[in-house]
Amino acid sequence: MTAVGFFGDLRCQLDHGAIYDLEAQVVARLGRYAAAGLLSYYDAELEPRLHGNLVLFGTREVPAQWHTDVVHARAVALAPRHYRCVRLHRGTVKGPFPGRGELVVERTRYLDFGQEPAWRGLRRFG
């Protein structure tokens, strides 16, 4: 399985209604991705202004349909306005699905929107 983890630190004193609305739209559209390999989508507010998502796909790569989804693209476009920084983790779950699989993070992308242009970093593991 492919795992994608998103963690974003929301900016203070800003109306984040647009981001929350897009999140609801993404969730409402999840059924269309089952045939492309989507297994689960987990969203959590870990603490105030710190949000995370964990998305699991039963494929070796993130399906192209996920990257080209218009709602997801709008959320990506709004990220610099709403988030101070973002971390995107990509990895795999080794082992059988119903068994004791192990999550292996392969790379993490870092985006810091506190400067213009945004600082970007990439760390590869293993």
Secondary structure, DSSP 8 states (H G I E B T S, - for coil): -EEEEEEEEE-SSS--HHHHHHHHHHHHTGGGGTTTTEEEEEEEEEETTEEEEEEEESSSS--HHHHH-HHHHHHHHHHHHHEEEEEEEEEEEES-TTS--EEEEEEEEEEETTSSS-EEEEEE--
